[in-house]
Amino acid sequence: MGMMDVQKDAAGQYTEAIQFQCLERGGIRIFEGINFLSRAPTMSDAQMSAMHARATAAGMDPYGASAEQMHVVPH
């Protein structure tokens, strides 16, 4: 598991992160997951699109990071 992208505000506080998770058993990857994390309780479409663009730039689309492959979990 690792942080692939982090964003900070002017005070240096983390505001957003993109996290990649994977689980291997016997040398075979059995799980891959990507989390978009935000301190804000809601995100605009533009903010979400920016996160997808950063995930794409990091090469994460083959692992499920494109907008078509993900779903929003309401909190």
C-alpha positions, 0 to 999 in steps of 0.5 A: 500500500502506498500514497501515490499523490498528496495535495497540501494547502497553503499551511502545509496541511494534507487536503487530498491523497490518492492511495494504492492498495494491493494484496499478494498471496503466493506471489500472485496479486489477488486484490488491487484497490485505489482510494481517493481521500479528501478532508472535505466532506464533499468534492466538486466534479472539477476536484474529482476530475483533477484527482482522476487526472493525477491518477492517470498521470501516475499510471494507475488506470490499468488498476482501476483508477479511471472515472468509469471504473470507480464509484463514490462511497457516500459518507 
